[in-house]
Each structure stands twice: as C-alpha cells, then as structure tokens.
Amino acid sequence: MNRPLAPKVGLLPLYLKLYDEVVPELRPKLEAFLGEVAGMLTASGLDVVAAPVCRERPEFAEALAALTAVGVEALVTLHLSYSPSLESAALLAECSLPLILFDTTPSPTFDSSATRQTMLENHGIHGVQDLASVLRRLGKPYHVVAGHPSRGGVLDEVVGLCRAASAASRLRRMKVGLVGAPFKGMGDFAIDAERLAKRVGPTVVQIDLTDLAKRAAAVSAEEVDAEAAADGERFDCSAVTRQVLEPSLRLGLALRQMLDEVDAGAFSMNFQACTAESGLPTVPFLECSKAMARGLGYAGEGDVLTASVNGALGAAYGDTTFTEMFCPDWRGDTLFMSHMGECNPELASQQPKLVEKDYQFSDVANPVIALFPLKPGPATLVNLTQDPGDAFSLIASLVEVVDTGLVDAFCDVPHFWIRPAKSVRQFLADYSRAGGTHHLGLMLGNRVAAVRTLAEMLGAPCVEV
C-alpha cells in the first residue's frame, strides 16, 4: 500500500484561569488527559503538535502563532474545562486553518456515582457549546466530533477530518510539474495556470524538455544499473530486455530528478511532447507509474487539474491512481478503465509485469509499462471539475473494482473493469450531468465521505454520483 503522509495537526487545549487560582490541583490531572489524547491521535497516524494549556487571549494568540509557524494543517481544540469563548473565538475565526472541536472528557461515564470532583474533571462540553455558538455567529466554519476517545469511531472521525484538512492544505500549496503542453483541444480539463492558482491553489511549473533530454542522456550506467536492480526486485522483468528497458529508465530518472528539484507534489505529461526532435528517447510511462507509487499525483495529457487533486488525495490517503473511462459494457453494467501506459502499481493484486508497448504515436523507442490487475473490491472515483465562473466541484462515486484479471487483447495497456453502484446507463448520464471530466482519480476503498469533507474544506460543492 501507499503509506499516506501523517497530517501535521495542532492540538489546542482550552482551560479556565479561575481554576488555577481556586483549585490548582485540578490542572495536572487534566494535563495528563491532554497527554493521553495527544498519544492516541499520534498512534492513529497524526503528527501532533500540542500547544501549552491556554486560558486567556494572549496565551491563545501566542499558541496559534507558534502552531502556524511550524506548519500545522489543522487545529483540534480540546476543552479541558469550561473556557470563556471570548478569550479565543475571534482569534480562531481569523485563523485560516481548518478547525475541529473535539468535544470529549476524561471519563467515559458520569452517572449517579459521580462526585463533585469528577464533575470538575469532566465538564468541558459547555465550553464547546459556548465556543461553537460564537464561531458560528462570526461565520467561521468548524467541525465537531463528540464522544469519548475509547468509543469506536470517535478517534477515526477526528483523524478523518484531519486527513481531509491535510489534503486541502496540500492542494492549496502544491507545485504541479508539466511535461509538454496540454493536449490541444481537450477542453474539459483546460485551465489557465493563474486561475488554477487563484481559485484552487496549485502552482504549475513547466519542465523544460531540452533540459530533460540532456539529463536523460547524462544518466550514468551505474544509476541505470541501480534502477534496473530495484525494478527486478519489484516487478516481473522477464518480458523485457535491458536494451528495451534502458530508455525508459534513463528518461524516468531524469524526470524524477527534475520533479524533486521543484518539489512537485504532482505532475502531468503529454505523450505528444516525446519525439525524436525533442531529444527524448521514449515516453516515460513507467516513471509516471512509479511516481504515483511514491505518492505523487499524476494525470495524462497535460491535465494539471486532475493531477493536483490526485496528488492531494494520494498524500493524505494513499492508494490513488490516474485512470479514464473508456468503454461501457451495457449488458454487464461495468465500465472498462484504461489509459496509454500509466497506473499506480501499489494497487496491484499481483506482482506487476514490465512489458514493451507497441508505440505508434511518435518516432521514439517503444516505452516500457507496468501491467497488472487491480485489487478487487470497493473503490472511489474522484473528479475535480470546473463550474461556471471561478467555481469548482468535486465529484465522488463509489464503485467496485471487478475481479477480471488481465485480458490478452490489452497486453500493453493498463486495464480493469469497475461496476458503479447504479446502472452504467444511469451512472454515465449522472456523471456527465455533473460536468465530470474524462480524466479521474481512483482510490481504493470507500472514500466518498472523505471527498465530501475535502470539498467542504475547500468551500466547493461535492456531487455524489
């Protein structure tokens, strides 16, 4: 599996100064609970940065400045007791970070055996109510997770919101590499780079083809040997010779280097840019697949829009690939998914096999691609589409990857079938009514709720098809 990156989250504890003056022995007990919560969130896959306990506005201001400075992607509040909302609400409303109110207490029970001491230790919920009411009045979006962390699903809900916040944060600050120009005439994903940066966030970085060609030629034999050895461990290389594989390795290593230098979180490549005139030896389909396995977003044909959202989702959740709907099976109610040569090998149900692609679109050497069946089971199609004006929508669809295996007729293209939750006839109609583009991301598992939350954090509608 792609291991998703750990979202960096600020944990903000709220408290009442009066208690330090009247019952100073209370605070150490609640700070121990703060440590327990931080530990549970860390064990659940988050990179937690806990702020000091905050009571008054200056303390909140200092804590928020420090958390912002270290690059947290979301704020999780924890009321250790009641805390007057006006000490923190305006500062939280001004903060651009997604806000999650964790409405919980140290004890999972409070029944007739409770004492005044346990009441003091477990009364933070009305502080949450005070804060939420004022935040709503101020127009600050926020999420609330209520429940004891020991109860099933409570921590998962907090972590899910933090992952969505991380995806939104990564999308807004992402750099997207572009190899070649977008495919001329493909209008659905066509977007001006300035508009993309202004409305969604990603910055497009052009990968210079001349520089890429020079670097590919300069890759050393030792570097090629090392990459070939790594491929031999990971893939079945029995169907390709070293002579056939080497152009793909040279170009792949050069492209990897250039993407790393610009700190790209995603990229798109138009196969039409790969010609003998450009100096490129082949088409880097294999490196596109390897890059997705490393967690980079990708989309073909210069589609930086789809590449960017795939990059954000891959980093936050893992197990994401670029794909495209090609052919409907009206009778069988399935859809054939494919593309020229790019698919994330981390989604493979068996060892991927490297094969030579019979390439006829330009005068370069035949590329090598990774061929494999996808893991069967639930999956989620995701699409970022442009609405009228400067608006965007996310589309999410729960589907099933069908266990069909590989088909000989498609021996040099990635391929698999999916079954939508409704008839293909209805699904295709609904998808196009929503304006979905012909390029998509596919995530393993049911991630519809995650996409819905991501859309909310981006301030965009989410259409479930």
C-alpha positions as CSV (number, residue, x, y, z in Angstrom):
1,M,0.0,0.0,0.0
2,N,1.0,3.6,-0.5
3,R,1.6,4.9,3.0
4,P,-0.2,8.2,3.3
5,L,1.7,11.1,4.9
6,A,1.0,11.9,8.5
7,P,-1.1,15.1,8.7
8,K,0.5,17.7,10.9
9,V,-2.1,18.8,13.4
10,G,-2.1,21.4,16.2
11,L,-3.8,20.3,19.4
12,L,-5.0,23.4,21.3
13,P,-6.1,22.8,25.0
14,L,-8.5,25.3,26.5
15,Y,-8.8,26.0,30.2
16,L,-10.1,28.5,32.8
17,K,-7.7,30.7,34.7
18,L,-10.0,30.8,37.7
19,Y,-9.4,27.1,38.3
20,D,-5.6,27.7,38.6
21,E,-6.4,30.2,41.3
22,V,-9.1,28.3,43.2
23,V,-8.3,24.6,42.6
24,P,-4.7,24.4,41.4
25,E,-4.5,20.7,42.0
26,L,-7.0,20.1,39.2
27,R,-4.8,21.1,36.3
28,P,-2.2,18.3,36.5
29,K,-4.9,15.7,36.2
30,L,-6.3,17.4,33.1
31,E,-2.9,17.9,31.6
32,A,-2.4,14.1,31.9
33,F,-5.6,13.7,29.9
34,L,-4.3,16.1,27.3
35,G,-1.2,13.9,27.0
36,E,-3.4,10.8,26.6
37,V,-5.4,12.4,23.8
38,A,-2.2,13.5,22.0
39,G,-0.8,10.0,22.3
40,M,-4.0,8.4,20.9
41,L,-4.0,10.8,18.0
42,T,-0.4,10.1,17.3
43,A,-0.9,6.4,17.4
44,S,-3.8,6.9,14.9
45,G,-1.4,8.3,12.3
46,L,-1.3,12.0,13.0
47,D,1.8,14.2,13.6
48,V,0.5,16.0,16.7
49,V,2.0,19.4,17.9
50,A,0.4,20.1,21.3
51,A,0.3,23.7,22.4
52,P,0.6,24.7,26.1
53,V,-2.6,25.0,28.0
54,C,-4.3,28.3,27.1
55,R,-6.6,30.3,29.4
56,E,-6.6,34.0,28.2
57,R,-6.4,35.8,24.9
58,P,-2.6,36.5,24.9
59,E,-1.9,32.8,25.5
60,F,-4.2,31.8,22.7
61,A,-2.6,34.3,20.4
62,E,0.9,33.0,21.2
63,A,-0.1,29.4,20.8
64,L,-1.8,30.0,17.4
65,A,1.2,31.9,16.1
66,A,3.5,29.1,17.2
67,L,1.4,26.4,15.6
68,T,1.1,28.3,12.4
69,A,4.8,28.9,12.3
70,V,5.6,25.1,12.4
71,G,3.2,24.4,9.5
72,V,0.2,22.6,11.1
73,E,-2.5,21.8,8.6
74,A,-5.4,21.8,11.0
75,L,-6.4,22.8,14.6
76,V,-8.0,20.4,17.0
77,T,-9.4,22.0,20.2
78,L,-9.7,20.2,23.4
79,H,-11.7,21.7,26.3
80,L,-10.0,20.5,29.5
81,S,-12.7,22.5,31.3
82,Y,-15.1,25.3,30.6
83,S,-13.3,28.2,28.8
84,P,-14.9,31.5,28.1
85,S,-15.3,31.8,24.3
86,L,-14.4,35.4,24.0
87,E,-10.8,34.6,25.1
88,S,-10.3,32.5,21.9
89,A,-13.2,32.8,19.4
90,A,-12.0,35.9,17.5
91,L,-8.5,34.5,17.1
92,L,-9.8,31.2,15.9
93,A,-12.2,32.9,13.5
94,E,-9.3,34.9,12.0
95,C,-7.1,31.8,11.6
96,S,-7.2,30.2,8.1
97,L,-6.6,26.7,9.4
98,P,-9.5,24.1,9.3
99,L,-10.9,23.9,12.9
100,I,-12.1,20.7,14.6
101,L,-13.7,20.9,18.0
102,F,-13.1,17.7,19.9
103,D,-15.9,17.5,22.4
104,T,-14.8,15.0,24.9
105,T,-14.0,14.4,28.6
106,P,-11.5,12.2,30.6
107,S,-14.2,9.8,31.9
108,P,-16.4,7.7,29.6
109,T,-19.2,7.7,32.3
110,F,-20.9,10.1,34.5
111,D,-23.8,8.5,36.4
112,S,-25.3,8.7,39.9
113,S,-22.0,7.6,41.5
114,A,-20.3,10.8,40.3
115,T,-18.8,13.3,42.8
116,R,-18.1,17.0,42.7
117,Q,-14.5,16.2,41.9
118,T,-15.5,14.1,38.8
119,M,-17.8,17.0,37.8
120,L,-14.8,19.4,37.9
121,E,-12.8,17.0,35.8
122,N,-15.5,16.3,33.1
123,H,-17.4,19.5,32.3
124,G,-15.8,20.8,29.2
125,I,-18.8,20.2,27.0
126,H,-20.5,23.5,27.8
127,G,-17.2,25.3,26.9
128,V,-17.5,23.7,23.5
129,Q,-21.1,24.9,23.2
130,D,-20.1,28.5,24.1
131,L,-17.2,28.5,21.6
132,A,-19.2,26.9,18.7
133,S,-22.1,29.3,19.2
134,V,-19.8,32.3,18.9
135,L,-17.8,30.8,16.0
136,R,-21.0,30.3,14.1
137,R,-22.0,33.9,14.7
138,L,-18.7,35.0,13.4
139,G,-19.0,32.9,10.2
140,K,-16.1,30.7,11.0
141,P,-16.5,27.2,9.6
142,Y,-15.8,24.4,12.0
143,H,-16.3,20.7,12.5
144,V,-17.4,18.9,15.8
145,V,-16.6,15.4,16.9
146,A,-18.3,14.4,20.1
147,G,-17.7,11.3,22.2
148,H,-15.1,9.6,24.3
149,P,-11.9,8.6,22.5
150,S,-12.3,5.0,23.8
151,R,-15.6,4.5,21.9
152,G,-15.4,3.0,18.4
153,G,-15.3,5.5,15.6
154,V,-14.6,8.7,17.6
155,L,-10.9,8.9,17.0
156,D,-11.4,7.7,13.4
157,E,-13.7,10.7,12.8
158,V,-11.1,13.1,14.2
159,V,-8.4,11.5,12.1
160,G,-10.6,11.5,9.0
161,L,-11.2,15.2,9.3
162,C,-7.5,15.9,9.8
163,R,-6.7,13.9,6.7
164,A,-9.2,15.9,4.7
165,A,-7.7,19.1,6.1
166,S,-4.2,17.9,5.1
167,A,-5.4,17.1,1.6
168,A,-6.9,20.6,1.3
169,S,-3.7,22.2,2.6
170,R,-1.5,20.2,0.2
171,L,-3.8,21.1,-2.7
172,R,-3.6,24.8,-2.0
173,R,0.2,24.8,-1.8
174,M,1.1,22.2,-4.4
175,K,3.5,22.5,-7.2
176,V,2.5,20.7,-10.3
177,G,5.1,19.8,-13.0
178,L,4.0,20.0,-16.6
179,V,5.9,18.0,-19.3
180,G,5.0,19.4,-22.7
181,A,1.8,21.4,-23.4
182,P,-1.7,20.3,-22.7
183,F,-3.3,18.2,-25.4
184,K,-4.7,20.7,-27.9
185,G,-8.5,20.8,-28.0
186,M,-9.2,18.9,-24.8
187,G,-11.4,21.5,-23.1
188,D,-12.7,19.7,-20.0
189,F,-9.5,20.0,-18.0
190,A,-8.1,23.1,-19.8
191,I,-7.4,25.8,-17.3
192,D,-5.3,28.9,-17.1
193,A,-2.5,28.4,-14.6
194,E,-3.2,31.8,-13.0
195,R,-6.8,30.9,-12.4
196,L,-5.9,27.5,-11.0
197,A,-3.5,29.1,-8.5
198,K,-6.0,31.8,-7.5
199,R,-9.1,29.6,-7.1
200,V,-7.7,26.2,-6.0
201,G,-4.1,26.9,-5.1
202,P,-1.6,24.7,-7.1
203,T,1.3,26.4,-9.0
204,V,2.2,25.0,-12.4
205,V,5.9,24.5,-13.0
206,Q,7.0,23.8,-16.6
207,I,9.5,21.0,-17.1
208,D,12.0,22.1,-19.8
209,L,12.1,19.4,-22.5
210,T,15.6,20.4,-23.6
211,D,16.9,20.1,-20.1
212,L,15.1,16.9,-19.6
213,A,16.6,15.4,-22.7
214,K,20.1,16.4,-21.7
215,R,19.7,14.9,-18.3
216,A,18.4,11.7,-19.7
217,A,21.5,11.4,-21.9
218,A,23.7,12.2,-18.9
219,V,22.3,9.5,-16.6
220,S,25.2,7.2,-15.6
221,A,25.4,3.5,-16.3
222,E,25.7,3.0,-12.5
223,E,22.4,4.8,-12.0
224,V,20.7,2.8,-14.7
225,D,22.1,-0.4,-13.1
226,A,20.7,0.5,-9.7
227,E,17.3,1.3,-11.0
228,A,17.2,-1.9,-13.1
229,A,18.1,-3.9,-10.0
230,A,15.3,-2.2,-8.0
231,D,12.9,-2.9,-10.8
232,G,14.0,-6.6,-10.7
233,E,13.0,-6.8,-7.1
234,R,9.7,-5.1,-7.5
235,F,8.5,-6.2,-11.0
236,D,8.5,-9.3,-13.2
237,C,11.0,-8.1,-15.8
238,S,11.2,-11.4,-17.7
239,A,9.4,-10.0,-20.8
240,V,11.7,-7.0,-21.4
241,T,15.4,-6.9,-22.4
242,R,17.8,-4.5,-20.9
243,Q,18.1,-2.8,-24.2
244,V,14.3,-2.2,-24.3
245,L,14.2,-1.1,-20.7
246,E,17.1,1.3,-20.6
247,P,15.5,4.3,-22.5
248,S,12.6,4.2,-20.0
249,L,15.0,4.1,-17.1
250,R,17.2,6.9,-18.3
251,L,14.2,9.2,-19.0
252,G,12.5,8.2,-15.8
253,L,15.5,9.0,-13.6
254,A,16.0,12.4,-15.3
255,L,12.3,13.3,-14.9
256,R,12.4,12.2,-11.2
257,Q,15.3,14.4,-10.6
258,M,13.6,17.5,-12.1
259,L,10.4,16.9,-10.3
260,D,12.3,16.6,-7.0
261,E,14.2,19.8,-7.7
262,V,11.0,21.8,-8.0
263,D,9.4,19.9,-5.0
264,A,6.5,18.8,-7.2
265,G,3.6,17.1,-5.4
266,A,2.0,16.1,-8.8
267,F,2.7,16.3,-12.5
268,S,1.2,15.8,-15.9
269,M,2.9,14.6,-19.1
270,N,1.6,14.9,-22.6
271,F,2.9,12.0,-24.7
272,Q,2.9,14.2,-27.8
273,A,5.9,16.0,-26.4
274,C,8.0,12.9,-26.6
275,T,9.6,13.0,-30.1
276,A,13.0,12.5,-31.6
277,E,13.1,16.2,-32.3
278,S,12.6,16.9,-28.6
279,G,15.6,14.7,-27.8
280,L,13.6,12.5,-25.5
281,P,14.4,8.8,-26.0
282,T,10.9,7.4,-25.3
283,V,7.7,8.2,-23.3
284,P,8.1,8.0,-19.5
285,F,5.0,5.9,-18.8
286,L,6.9,3.7,-16.4
287,E,8.2,6.6,-14.4
288,C,4.6,8.0,-14.3
289,S,3.5,4.8,-12.7
290,K,6.5,4.7,-10.2
291,A,5.8,8.3,-9.3
292,M,2.2,7.5,-8.3
293,A,3.6,4.6,-6.2
294,R,5.8,7.2,-4.4
295,G,2.7,9.3,-3.6
296,L,2.9,11.9,-6.4
297,G,-0.3,12.9,-8.2
298,Y,-0.5,12.3,-11.9
299,A,-2.7,12.8,-14.9
300,G,-2.0,12.4,-18.6
301,E,-2.0,14.8,-21.5
302,G,-1.2,18.0,-19.6
303,D,-4.1,17.7,-17.2
304,V,-2.7,19.6,-14.2
305,L,-6.2,19.9,-12.7
306,T,-6.7,16.2,-12.2
307,A,-3.0,15.7,-11.3
308,S,-3.2,18.2,-8.5
309,V,-6.3,16.6,-6.8
310,N,-4.8,13.1,-7.3
311,G,-1.6,14.4,-5.6
312,A,-3.5,15.8,-2.6
313,L,-5.6,12.6,-2.2
314,G,-2.6,10.3,-2.6
315,A,-0.6,12.1,0.0
316,A,-3.5,12.2,2.5
317,Y,-5.0,8.7,1.9
318,G,-2.6,6.7,-0.2
319,D,-3.6,4.1,-2.9
320,T,-4.6,6.5,-5.6
321,T,-4.2,6.2,-9.4
322,F,-5.0,8.1,-12.5
323,T,-7.5,6.5,-14.8
324,E,-10.1,7.1,-17.5
325,M,-13.4,5.6,-18.5
326,F,-13.0,4.0,-22.0
327,C,-15.8,1.6,-22.9
328,P,-19.2,0.7,-21.4
329,D,-20.5,-2.9,-21.0
330,W,-24.2,-2.0,-21.2
331,R,-25.3,-5.6,-20.7
332,G,-22.9,-6.4,-17.9
333,D,-23.2,-3.0,-16.2
334,T,-19.5,-2.4,-16.0
335,L,-17.0,0.1,-17.4
336,F,-13.7,-0.6,-18.9
337,M,-11.0,1.6,-17.4
338,S,-7.6,2.3,-19.1
339,H,-5.0,4.7,-20.4
340,M,-2.0,4.6,-22.6
341,G,0.6,3.3,-20.0
342,E,0.1,4.8,-16.6
343,C,-1.3,3.2,-13.5
344,N,-0.2,3.0,-9.8
345,P,1.5,-0.4,-9.2
346,E,0.7,-0.1,-5.5
347,L,-2.8,-1.0,-6.4
348,A,-1.8,-4.3,-8.0
349,S,-3.3,-7.6,-6.8
350,Q,-0.2,-9.5,-8.0
351,Q,3.4,-8.7,-9.0
352,P,3.3,-6.2,-11.9
353,K,4.9,-7.3,-15.1
354,L,7.0,-5.0,-17.2
355,V,6.1,-5.2,-20.9
356,E,7.2,-3.4,-24.1
357,K,4.5,-1.2,-25.5
358,D,3.9,-1.1,-29.3
359,Y,4.0,2.6,-29.5
360,Q,2.9,4.3,-32.8
361,F,2.3,7.9,-31.9
362,S,5.8,9.3,-32.5
363,D,9.3,8.3,-33.6
364,V,10.8,7.4,-30.2
365,A,11.7,4.0,-28.8
366,N,9.0,1.8,-27.6
367,P,8.3,2.6,-23.9
368,V,8.0,0.0,-21.1
369,I,4.9,-0.1,-19.0
370,A,3.8,-2.0,-15.8
371,L,0.9,-4.3,-16.4
372,F,-1.2,-5.8,-13.6
373,P,-4.7,-6.4,-12.4
374,L,-6.1,-4.1,-9.7
375,K,-7.1,-5.3,-6.2
376,P,-10.8,-6.1,-6.4
377,G,-13.3,-4.5,-4.1
378,P,-14.8,-1.1,-3.2
379,A,-13.1,1.9,-4.7
380,T,-13.9,5.6,-5.1
381,L,-13.8,7.6,-8.4
382,V,-12.9,11.3,-7.8
383,N,-13.0,14.2,-10.2
384,L,-12.3,17.9,-9.9
385,T,-14.4,19.8,-12.4
386,Q,-14.8,23.5,-13.3
387,D,-18.2,25.2,-12.8
388,P,-19.4,28.5,-14.2
389,G,-17.4,31.5,-13.2
390,D,-14.5,30.7,-10.9
391,A,-16.2,27.8,-9.1
392,F,-15.2,24.2,-8.9
393,S,-16.9,21.0,-7.8
394,L,-15.7,17.6,-6.6
395,I,-17.4,14.5,-7.8
396,A,-17.3,11.3,-5.9
397,S,-18.6,7.9,-6.9
398,L,-18.5,4.6,-5.0
399,V,-17.7,1.7,-7.4
400,E,-16.4,-1.8,-7.3
401,V,-13.2,-2.9,-9.0
402,V,-14.3,-6.2,-10.7
403,D,-12.0,-9.2,-10.3
404,T,-11.5,-9.9,-14.1
405,G,-7.7,-10.3,-14.2
406,L,-5.7,-9.3,-17.2
407,V,-7.1,-9.8,-20.8
408,D,-4.7,-10.8,-23.6
409,A,-6.3,-8.4,-26.1
410,F,-5.0,-5.5,-23.9
411,C,-1.5,-6.8,-23.5
412,D,0.3,-3.5,-23.4
413,V,-2.1,-1.1,-21.8
414,P,-3.2,-0.8,-18.1
415,H,-6.8,-2.0,-17.9
416,F,-9.5,-3.1,-15.4
417,W,-13.3,-3.0,-15.1
418,I,-15.4,-1.3,-12.5
419,R,-19.1,-1.7,-11.5
420,P,-20.9,1.5,-10.4
421,A,-23.4,1.4,-7.6
422,K,-26.1,2.1,-10.2
423,S,-26.7,1.0,-13.7
424,V,-24.0,2.1,-16.2
425,R,-26.7,3.8,-18.2
426,Q,-27.7,5.9,-15.2
427,F,-24.2,6.4,-13.9
428,L,-22.8,7.8,-17.2
429,A,-25.8,10.2,-17.5
430,D,-25.5,11.4,-14.0
431,Y,-21.7,11.8,-14.3
432,S,-21.9,14.0,-17.4
433,R,-24.8,16.0,-15.9
434,A,-22.4,16.9,-13.1
435,G,-19.9,18.0,-15.7
436,G,-17.2,15.4,-14.8
437,T,-14.1,15.4,-17.0
438,H,-12.8,12.4,-18.9
439,H,-9.8,12.1,-16.5
440,L,-10.2,10.8,-13.0
441,G,-8.6,9.6,-9.9
442,L,-9.4,6.2,-8.4
443,M,-8.9,5.5,-4.7
444,L,-9.1,2.0,-3.1
445,G,-11.9,1.7,-0.5
446,N,-15.0,3.7,0.2
447,R,-13.6,7.3,0.4
448,V,-16.8,9.2,-0.5
449,A,-17.2,10.7,2.9
450,A,-13.5,11.8,2.8
451,V,-14.0,13.5,-0.6
452,R,-17.2,15.2,0.7
453,T,-15.3,16.6,3.7
454,L,-12.4,17.7,1.5
455,A,-14.9,19.6,-0.7
456,E,-16.4,21.3,2.4
457,M,-12.9,22.4,3.5
458,L,-12.2,23.7,0.0
459,G,-15.5,25.6,0.0
460,A,-16.7,23.6,-3.0
461,P,-19.8,21.5,-3.7
462,C,-19.5,17.7,-3.7
463,V,-21.6,15.8,-6.1
464,E,-22.1,12.1,-5.3
465,V,-22.8,10.2,-8.5
